Amino acid sequence: MISARAVSKSFDGGRTQSVLDLDLDVRPGEFLVLLGESGSGKTTTLKMLNGLIPPSSGAIVVDGEDISRVDQVRLRRRIGYVFQGIGLFPHLSVAENVALVPTLLGWPAEEREQRVDELLRLVHLDPEVYRDRAPSELSGGQRQRVGIARALAGRPRIVLMDEPFGALDPITRDHLQIEYQKIHRDLGLTTVMVTHDITESLLLADRIAVMNGGRLVRLGEPAELIAEPGDPYVAQLLETPRRQAERLGDLLDAGKGAR
Ligand SMILES: Nc1ncnc2c1ncn2[C@@H]1O[C@H](COP(=O)(O)OP(=O)(O)OP(=O)(O)O)[C@@H](O)[C@H]1O
């Protein structure tokens, strides 16, 4: 569905090398997570996949088309994007934010409104209650739900998400992760999600692409990475969730014993 071939990106006339020689194939229907620490090149990669940033070299093919040769506006309307920090327009209502792409595509008002209500229900927000609210009148989790609804409005087959659950409390985060995973499956989407949270990537991804210093250092299913990190950096990343899982396992066992 998405292929990157020898993609590199530098800024400041070559002084900052953000992404180096990236080769990556995202399969149709796959949930792929780009994992790495701050500054490893994840956001730059995601923005290159929908043409927001042009690569310095290399090629990106989306659904069979080299994206440097397609109309950029049309391309971006075919790909849903959930931005880091959500990025809802504060002066627009929830419904207007969700209807952004359908409005740009010139959908008739009635169809647009039906779509907004359908999407709000999909992300578990009652349209009667939330349609006319301003983003400032929502909790962080509700705002993130609106961000997801907005990304899905134009019926994209591909969704790119940049740290979508990063700023949420753990309980809301867990709910939204599970809900989004269901949406991804039910709608047959291809999703690429950026995170620096190793546990999140292990729980959500079909495959994880680990980036370090602009390079893709490991690509594999969560179980494959756990069984064989294959790279010292990946082994180091896995230490924390492994330790936490062991401690939680011990506590759960102790809890059972105390009952
Ligand atoms: N427009 C830009 N101009 C100059 N340098 C940039 C620009 N965008 C990104 N960079 C640099 O490229 C590198 C990778 O940045 P990127 O935002 O892709 O990292 P990231 O892994 O997404 O980090 P984070 O998790 O903090 O968002 C960083 O060193 C960053 O400073």
The ligand as a Gaussian input file, in Angstrom:
#p B3LYP/6-31G(d) Opt

LIG

0 1
 N       11.798000      21.668000       9.370000
 C       12.927000      21.241000       9.935000
 N       14.075000      21.960000       9.840000
 C       15.237000      21.532000      10.386000
 N       15.349000      20.360000      11.057000
 C       14.247000      19.604000      11.197000
 C       12.988000      20.001000      10.643000
 N       12.076000      19.027000      10.927000
 C       12.732000      18.089000      11.641000
 N       14.035000      18.427000      11.794000
 C       15.076000      17.656000      12.516000
 O       15.045000      16.321000      12.028000
 C       15.257000      15.385000      13.094000
 C       14.100000      14.410000      13.148000
 O       12.917000      15.107000      13.543000
 P       11.491000      14.392000      13.663000
 O       10.498000      15.439000      14.046000
 O       11.230000      13.603000      12.458000
 O       11.749000      13.410000      14.881000
 P       10.715000      12.544000      15.727000
 O       11.316000      11.195000      15.837000
 O        9.363000      12.626000      15.147000
 O       10.739000      13.264000      17.121000
 P        9.535000      13.589000      18.184000
 O        9.148000      12.268000      18.780000
 O       10.204000      14.498000      19.188000
 O        8.434000      14.252000      17.425000
 C       15.427000      16.221000      14.364000
 O       16.802000      16.356000      14.598000
 C       14.794000      17.553000      14.017000
 O       15.392000      18.600000      14.723000

